[in-house]
């Protein structure tokens, strides 16, 4: 059996299993080659696969954490399908399609975590690092063409989705959602492609970066600490580009426990930037929530309703 046939058979078996386990809706899958491997794409139809001019599309990062617990590395997920099931029970059948995109990980590879960090880090903010070793490391290991995730979405994924679904995507019907580094990437994506993305949901946004030594040993570490140089560089990047979001809608949140506790002050400062520039946004604090997919899933319903309401 050649590779193409094997991949097709594997995909068919995976989709059948996944669809049988969903609380509501159905999924189609395909792969796009990116970053030296095949990135898994899942098109999720929570209520209907009928698409019209009013359908909203949401790209969601870290797809492997969105549905079944067995797909995740620690057995915990958002279970967004159960959120949509809850909405259906209250007669809220949204006209929405979710495009779930796997993060840049290769199963079994020791550099999984660093690969994802590099893939989701906003390359454009590296310009605002102070000159020195840290800037050199970020420039060498992260600021690479094949690690530009927003560009992958805009130049590879979106044209493929438009062709498959026979629709046109733009800021009037398309948004992006992510958590942690995926949340930071969501903001980066809408800042770099404001004509394509009209809204961004950024949960527990990882403003605090990671120190170079911690980055290089990331797969072996249980915790990291905030890096003020990265915090300042990202904030400066947002300040310089905030004018692009004059007719966009942005959502932020974070918890109060564990890693999320470190996001409090950086988020307050980002909120000030948005307020000073009169940008439409919402920022929530969830007391007792941790940096955890289950907690992200608990917030998903209010996020999706806020982002899709007129």
C-alpha positions as CSV (number, residue, x, y, z in Angstrom):
1,X,0.0,0.0,0.0
2,X,1.5,3.4,-1.0
3,X,1.7,6.3,1.3
4,X,-1.3,8.1,-0.2
5,X,-3.6,5.1,0.2
6,X,-2.4,4.4,3.7
7,X,-3.0,8.1,4.7
8,X,-6.5,8.0,3.2
9,X,-7.4,4.8,5.0
10,X,-6.0,6.1,8.3
11,X,-7.9,9.3,7.9
12,X,-11.1,7.5,7.1
13,X,-10.8,5.4,10.3
14,X,-9.9,8.4,12.5
15,X,-12.8,10.5,11.3
16,X,-15.3,7.7,11.7
17,X,-14.1,7.1,15.3
18,X,-14.1,10.8,16.1
19,X,-17.6,11.4,14.7
20,X,-19.0,8.5,16.7
21,X,-17.6,10.1,19.9
22,X,-18.8,13.6,19.3
23,X,-21.7,15.0,21.5
24,X,-23.0,16.9,18.5
25,X,-22.0,17.7,14.9
26,X,-19.6,16.1,12.4
27,X,-16.0,16.5,11.3
28,X,-14.2,16.3,7.9
29,X,-10.4,16.0,7.9
30,X,-7.5,16.6,5.5
31,X,-3.8,17.4,5.7
32,X,-1.7,20.3,4.5
33,X,2.0,20.0,4.3
34,X,3.6,22.7,6.4
35,X,6.7,23.1,8.5
36,X,8.2,19.8,7.2
37,X,5.2,17.6,8.1
38,X,1.5,17.1,7.3
39,X,-0.6,19.4,9.5
40,X,-4.0,17.9,10.4
41,X,-7.0,20.1,9.6
42,X,-10.5,19.3,11.0
43,X,-13.6,21.1,9.6
44,X,-16.2,20.8,12.3
45,X,-19.9,21.4,11.6
46,X,-21.6,21.7,15.0
47,X,-25.2,22.1,13.7
48,X,-25.2,21.9,9.9
49,X,-22.9,21.5,7.0
50,X,-25.0,23.8,4.9
51,X,-23.1,27.0,4.3
52,X,-24.6,30.4,3.2
53,X,-23.7,34.1,3.2
54,X,-24.3,34.4,6.9
55,X,-22.1,31.5,8.0
56,X,-19.3,32.4,10.4
57,X,-15.9,30.6,10.3
58,X,-13.6,30.3,13.2
59,X,-10.1,28.9,13.0
60,X,-9.1,27.3,16.3
61,X,-5.5,26.6,17.2
62,X,-4.2,23.5,19.1
63,X,-6.9,21.3,17.5
64,X,-5.6,18.2,19.3
65,X,-7.0,19.7,22.6
66,X,-10.5,20.7,21.3
67,X,-12.4,17.5,21.1
68,X,-11.7,14.0,22.5
69,X,-9.6,13.6,25.6
70,X,-7.7,10.7,24.1
71,X,-6.2,13.0,21.4
72,X,-4.5,15.2,24.0
73,X,-1.1,14.6,25.6
74,X,-2.5,14.7,29.2
75,X,-6.0,13.5,28.7
76,X,-7.8,16.8,29.1
77,X,-9.6,18.8,26.4
78,X,-11.9,21.7,25.8
79,X,-14.7,19.4,24.4
80,X,-16.1,22.2,22.3
81,X,-18.6,19.7,20.9
82,X,-20.3,19.5,24.3
83,X,-20.4,23.3,24.4
84,X,-22.3,23.3,21.1
85,X,-24.6,20.6,22.4
86,X,-25.4,22.8,25.4
87,X,-26.2,25.7,23.1
88,X,-28.5,23.4,21.0
89,X,-30.4,22.5,24.2
90,X,-31.1,26.2,24.7
91,X,-32.2,26.6,21.1
92,X,-29.1,28.4,20.0
93,X,-28.0,26.8,16.8
94,X,-25.4,29.1,15.5
95,X,-24.5,29.3,11.8
96,X,-20.9,28.5,12.4
97,X,-18.1,26.3,11.0
98,X,-15.0,25.6,13.1
99,X,-11.7,25.0,11.4
100,X,-9.4,23.3,13.9
101,X,-5.7,23.3,13.1
102,X,-3.2,21.0,14.9
103,X,-0.1,22.7,16.4
104,X,3.3,22.1,15.1
105,X,4.2,19.0,17.0
106,X,5.8,15.7,15.9
107,X,4.7,12.9,18.2
108,X,7.6,11.3,20.0
109,X,10.0,14.1,19.2
110,X,11.8,15.6,22.2
111,X,11.5,19.1,20.7
112,X,7.7,19.1,20.6
113,X,7.2,21.9,23.0
114,X,9.9,24.2,21.6
115,X,8.5,23.6,18.1
116,X,5.0,24.8,19.1
117,X,6.5,27.8,21.0
118,X,8.4,28.9,17.9
119,X,5.5,28.3,15.6
120,X,3.1,30.4,17.6
121,X,5.5,33.2,18.7
122,X,4.8,36.5,16.9
123,X,8.0,36.8,14.8
124,X,7.3,40.5,14.2
125,X,7.8,41.3,17.9
126,X,11.5,40.2,17.8
127,X,12.3,43.5,16.2
128,X,11.5,45.2,19.5
129,X,13.9,43.1,21.7
130,X,16.9,44.9,23.0
131,X,20.0,44.0,20.9
132,X,21.9,41.1,22.5
133,X,22.1,37.4,23.0
134,X,18.3,37.0,23.5
135,X,17.5,38.8,20.3
136,X,20.1,36.7,18.4
137,X,18.7,33.4,19.7
138,X,15.1,34.4,18.8
139,X,16.2,35.6,15.4
140,X,18.1,32.3,14.7
141,X,15.6,29.8,16.1
142,X,12.2,31.4,15.7
143,X,12.2,34.2,13.1
144,X,12.1,31.7,10.2
145,X,9.8,31.6,7.2
146,X,8.6,28.0,7.9
147,X,7.7,29.1,11.5
148,X,5.4,31.9,10.5
149,X,2.0,30.4,11.5
150,X,-0.2,33.4,10.6
151,X,1.3,33.4,7.1
152,X,0.5,29.6,6.8
153,X,-3.1,30.4,7.7
154,X,-3.4,33.2,5.2
155,X,-1.4,31.8,2.2
156,X,-2.0,28.0,2.5
157,X,-5.0,27.1,4.7
158,X,-7.5,29.8,3.8
159,X,-7.2,29.3,0.0
160,X,-7.7,25.6,0.6
161,X,-10.8,26.1,2.7
162,X,-12.2,28.5,0.2
163,X,-11.7,26.0,-2.6
164,X,-13.2,23.1,-0.6
165,X,-16.2,24.9,0.7
166,X,-16.7,27.2,-2.3
167,X,-16.8,30.4,-0.1
168,X,-14.9,33.6,0.3
169,X,-13.3,34.3,3.7
170,X,-12.6,37.8,5.0
171,X,-12.9,39.8,8.2
172,X,-16.7,39.9,7.9
173,X,-17.0,36.1,8.4
174,X,-13.7,34.8,9.8
175,X,-12.0,34.8,13.2
176,X,-9.4,33.0,15.1
177,X,-9.3,31.6,18.6
178,X,-6.4,30.1,20.7
179,X,-5.2,29.6,24.2
180,X,-1.8,30.3,25.8
181,X,0.8,30.6,22.9
182,X,-2.2,29.9,20.6
183,X,-3.9,32.9,22.1
184,X,-0.9,35.1,21.5
185,X,-0.8,33.7,17.9
186,X,-4.5,34.6,17.5
187,X,-3.8,38.2,18.2
188,X,-0.7,38.2,16.0
189,X,-2.7,36.7,13.2
190,X,-5.4,39.4,13.2
191,X,-2.7,42.2,13.6
192,X,-0.8,40.9,10.5
193,X,-3.9,40.0,8.4
194,X,-6.6,42.5,9.5
195,X,-8.4,42.3,6.2
196,X,-8.8,38.5,6.6
197,X,-9.7,38.2,10.3
198,X,-12.4,40.3,11.9
199,X,-12.2,38.9,15.4
200,X,-9.8,37.1,17.7
201,X,-10.3,35.2,21.0
202,X,-7.2,35.0,23.1
203,X,-7.5,32.8,26.2
204,X,-4.8,32.8,28.9
205,X,-2.6,34.7,26.4
206,X,1.1,33.8,27.0
207,X,2.5,37.4,27.2
208,X,5.4,36.4,29.3
209,X,7.6,34.5,26.8
210,X,10.3,32.3,28.1
211,X,14.0,32.8,28.9
212,X,16.5,31.4,26.4
213,X,17.8,28.7,28.7
214,X,14.3,27.7,29.7
215,X,13.3,27.7,26.0
216,X,16.2,25.3,25.0
217,X,15.3,23.0,27.9
218,X,11.5,23.4,27.6
219,X,10.6,19.7,27.0
220,X,12.4,18.9,30.3
221,X,10.9,21.6,32.5
222,X,7.8,21.6,34.7
223,X,7.5,25.4,35.1
224,X,8.8,28.6,33.5
225,X,9.2,32.1,34.7
226,X,8.2,35.4,33.1
227,X,10.7,37.2,30.9
228,X,10.3,40.9,31.1
229,X,12.2,41.6,27.8
230,X,9.6,39.5,25.9
231,X,6.7,41.1,27.7
232,X,7.9,44.5,26.7
233,X,8.7,43.5,23.1
234,X,5.2,42.0,22.6
235,X,3.6,45.1,24.2
236,X,5.6,47.4,21.9
237,X,4.6,45.3,18.9
238,X,0.9,45.6,19.9
239,X,1.2,49.4,20.4
240,X,2.8,49.9,17.0
241,X,0.1,47.9,15.2
242,X,-3.0,48.6,17.3
243,X,-4.4,51.0,14.7
244,X,-5.1,48.0,12.4
245,X,-7.9,46.9,14.8
246,X,-10.3,49.9,14.5
247,X,-13.2,47.8,13.3
248,X,-12.3,44.4,14.8
249,X,-13.5,42.6,18.0
250,X,-11.0,41.1,20.4
251,X,-11.5,38.9,23.4
252,X,-9.0,38.3,26.3
253,X,-9.2,36.3,29.5
254,X,-7.1,34.5,32.0
255,X,-7.4,32.5,35.3
256,X,-5.9,33.3,38.7
257,X,-4.0,30.1,39.5
258,X,-0.8,28.5,38.3
259,X,0.8,29.9,35.2
260,X,-2.3,32.1,34.6
261,X,-1.4,34.2,37.7
262,X,1.6,35.5,35.8
263,X,-0.6,37.0,33.1
264,X,-2.4,39.4,35.3
265,X,-0.1,42.4,35.0
266,X,0.8,42.0,31.3
267,X,-2.9,41.7,30.5
268,X,-3.7,44.9,32.4
269,X,-1.1,46.7,30.4
270,X,-2.4,45.4,27.1
271,X,-5.9,46.4,28.1
272,X,-4.7,49.9,28.7
273,X,-3.3,50.0,25.1
274,X,-6.7,48.9,23.7
275,X,-8.6,51.4,25.9
276,X,-6.3,54.3,25.0
277,X,-6.8,53.6,21.3
278,X,-10.6,53.0,21.6
279,X,-10.5,49.5,20.3
280,X,-13.5,47.2,20.8
281,X,-12.4,44.4,23.2
282,X,-13.5,42.4,26.3
283,X,-11.2,41.2,29.0
284,X,-12.3,38.7,31.7
285,X,-10.7,37.2,34.8
286,X,-11.8,33.8,35.9
287,X,-11.1,33.3,39.6
288,X,-9.9,29.8,40.4
289,X,-9.2,28.8,36.8
290,X,-5.8,27.3,35.9
291,X,-3.8,27.0,32.7
292,X,-5.8,24.0,31.6
293,X,-7.9,22.8,28.6
294,X,-10.9,21.9,30.7
295,X,-11.0,25.5,32.1
296,X,-10.6,26.9,28.6
297,X,-13.6,24.8,27.6
298,X,-15.7,26.2,30.4
299,X,-15.2,29.7,29.0
300,X,-15.8,28.8,25.3
301,X,-19.6,29.3,25.3
302,X,-19.4,32.9,26.5
303,X,-16.5,33.6,24.2
304,X,-18.2,32.3,21.0
305,X,-21.4,34.1,21.8
306,X,-19.6,37.4,22.4
307,X,-17.6,37.1,19.2
308,X,-20.5,36.2,17.0
309,X,-23.1,38.6,18.3
310,X,-23.8,41.6,16.1
